[in-house]
């Protein structure tokens, strides 16, 4: 059974980080962020937390619905797309995001 509290907690993490990125970086250029190590690290960590929360949500749904196991994080989203939990287009985008996560945390 899907635990809505778990899902909502993960959405809270996503929303908090998106709000932080939106507010903190709205007046900074990519070059400014790149030059300031603290800004760069904060942005990197916020993106990492967003991706992790999405992966946790996907994992929870796959487990609760007893869908096929995915051996890679990116494939979790493809499993959700295949089972019509999310659109196939969104599944592809989220799969790319999960692969991007590996660049954030090598």
Secondary structure, DSSP 4 states (H G I P E B T S, - for coil): ---HHHHHHHHHHHHHHHHHHHHHSTT--HHHHHH-HHHHHHHHHHHHHHHHHHHHHHHHHHHHHTPPP-SSHHHHHHHHHHTTSS-HHHHHHHHHHHHHHHHH--
